[in-house]
Structures are given as C-alpha cells and as structure tokens.
Amino acid sequence: MNKTVFSVVGAAVLLAACSKSAPPEEPVRAVKVLTVGANAFSSSHEYAGEVKAQVESRLGFRVGGKIIKRQAELGQRVKAGQVLAQLDPQDFRLAADSARAQVAAATTNRDLAAADFKRYKELKEQNFISGAELERRETTLKAAQAQLEQAQSQFAVQGNQANYAALVADVSGVVTAIEAEPGQVVAAGAPVVRIAADGVRDVVFSVPEDKVAGIKAGSAVKIRVWSQNADLAGKVREVAASSDPVTRTYTVKVSIDAKEPPPLGATVYVVPESGTAVGVPVIKLPTTALRQEGKATAVWVVDKASMTVKPQIIQVATADGNEVVVGSGLQAGMLVVSAGVHVLSPGQKVTFYQPSVALAGATPAQASPNAMAAAAAPASAASGAK
C-alpha cells in the first residue's frame, strides 16, 4: 500500500516538473508621448568662436643679435613705450664710436679744405693764381663737405642701430605670446613678443565651404558668451577670401558691439542671422524618440485603441538642433513615444506617464517599478501635443 502511494506521488511530481509554467505577463510601462504635428521649418547654424583683439602685433628687433634680457611676461599688461626685451648692445656701441670718429675726421678735412679755399681766394683777388686753381680748391672743399655729411648720416644710422637694441612696445595691450628667450640669437624682424592691442575686440570663427556663401560682410550676428550666459550683438567685419590650407574652412571675423567686451580667449557661440532659413511646414521629433532597427531608423507609435506600441520606420531628412526633420513615415496626429524607447517591445501594453500622480505620496518602497522607471525618464520630452 505504501509503495503504491509513493508511486502515485512520485508520478505527480514528475508530471509537475515536466509541465511548462505560464510566462509572466509583460509589465505595463508608463511612457512619455507627443502628438505628431507639422511646424514651420527654421534652421540656424551655430559656430564656436574665440574672442581676439582686432589688432594683434608680433614685435621683433629691427636688428639681429643676442637677447640678454626680457622684461615682458605672458599675460602682462604693457603700455606704449615700455621696454619689452634687450639685445647685447656692445657691437652697436662700437659701431657708433667708429661712426663718431669718422665724423670727426671728415670735419677736420672739411675745415682744412675751407681754409685752403679762403687763402686761394685771396690770392686770386691779387691775381697771384689762375682761376682754374681756385676752382680746384673749391671742388676739394665741396668734396670734403659731402664726405662730412656722409659721415654724419652714417653716425645717425649707427645711433639708431644702438637704440634698436631695446624692443619697445608701440601700443598698449596684453602680452599674448613669448616667442624668444634670453640667450637666444635672433635675426632682424624675428618675432619675440606678441601683443594684443587694447580697443575693439573681434570674434573669430570658421565656417565650412558650403556655408560661407551665406555670410556677407556687414550682416548681423548673434553672439552668446559661454562663461557669462549673455547675448551680444555683432556684425561681420571680414570673410576670408581663401580657405585655411589645413582645415579647408573659411575664417570669419565679427566686431563686437559692446562697451565691456568679453575677455581675450573667451569661448562664444555665434549664430549668423544671414544663415537662418525658414521653409515649409515639416514634422520634427526629438532625438530621444529615435531607435535603430537594423539599418533603418524607427520610432514607437502608440495605438490608442489597444494602448500598445508598434515600430514605425521613418526617413530622416535633416537635423535641426536637438531635433530631426522627418522626411516620411509619419502623419500628423500620430502618438510617438518620446522617451524610454530602449525598454519597449512590439505589442507591449503602455500607459501615459502622469508626472503629477506617478510618485505622489509614495515612499521608495511603495512606488511601483513602472512609476520609478517613468520618473527616471528624461524630463526634456513633454507629453501631449508639441
């Protein structure tokens, strides 16, 4: 009897183990949706730019030599006439001394020729010499005078050369670069210090080849300073005639119309008004609504009758900021899931996310998984009509 009971129980256990358990029901997820509608297409191109001085000079010595001292430092504010660096002046002093000695010798020769001409002129008045002899003395005096003037000019040049041994700022501004150090031998004209002159500031940015035709000199530009979160007005001052050989982009300079322009090197965002385009009504979706299905782009469309989602293949025409312009695949009035698309599956039951009710009065332990997932969804996608 006991054996029979054990056999019946064992068979029941085996049958229970072999039978498949019913699959758990798919949870009903709360989703954020938006109603597809056609809006006027407006597109504007934003570029990253940098604030620079309208005048930036690379200063260098007008003569070559060895740098023995540099007073300018990076970021230092300098005034016009301030000494920035100095060369070894010894050779220039020797050259100036040599030129001074030549002036003295030429002066002596001129004085001697002048005295001779005076004596010979008196002799000619007494008819002791011929006129030709007086003319020769006069020619000698003129030659001595010319040599003196040449020596004086050479002495002035050598004096200037000695003065050129000191690099002096010609404008007031800020030192933005140091390109030579003490002990370095530089050639005449080699850049040593770069100075951004005080005054008008420019915003400099680059545009690609297919957009440069829409930017004209004198057109208005909207400038947004990243660090200050402030908007400024500006006008296009210059558009490069040729592209940069490395980046193949065109440099655009915009003059800032502000009493207190941003500091040098500040990052700004530039939106040229001439590059803004307005066209026919189009359907736009946030990028959070898109998903990849194979090689195609798709969205989840909500069926209001059954409250289920189904995939819908779309064709993306272009981008407009953080949104995409849909070329085909959607019609006005459709409900499209705008957030949480990665956790959905075809035919899944959904409900509309209600932010005011989802977690009201519930502790973390009491909140349902669906509500918690919905609360974690991005807040940038709004439910309802867009």
Salt bridges, closest charged atoms under 4 A:
GLU46 OE2 - ARG224 NH2 3.02
GLU73 OE1 - ARG70 NH1 3.57
ASP97 OD1 - ARG100 NH1 2.75
ASP111 OD1 - ARG110 NE 3.03
ASP116 OD1 - ARG119 NH2 2.17
GLU133 OE1 - ARG136 NH2 2.10
GLU133 OE2 - ARG137 NH2 3.40
GLU138 OE2 - LYS142 NZ 3.85
GLU179 OE2 - ARG58 NE 3.87
GLU179 OE2 - ARG194 NH2 2.98
GLU181 OE1 - ARG70 NH2 2.69
ASP198 OD1 - ARG77 NH1 2.87
ASP202 OD2 - ARG237 NH2 2.46
ASP210 OD2 - LYS211 NZ 2.94
GLU238 OE1 - ARG237 NH1 4.00
GLU293 OE1 - ARG291 NH1 2.65
ASP320 OD2 - LYS284 NZ 3.21
GLU323 OE1 - LYS284 NZ 3.74
GLU323 OE2 - LYS386 NZ 1.83
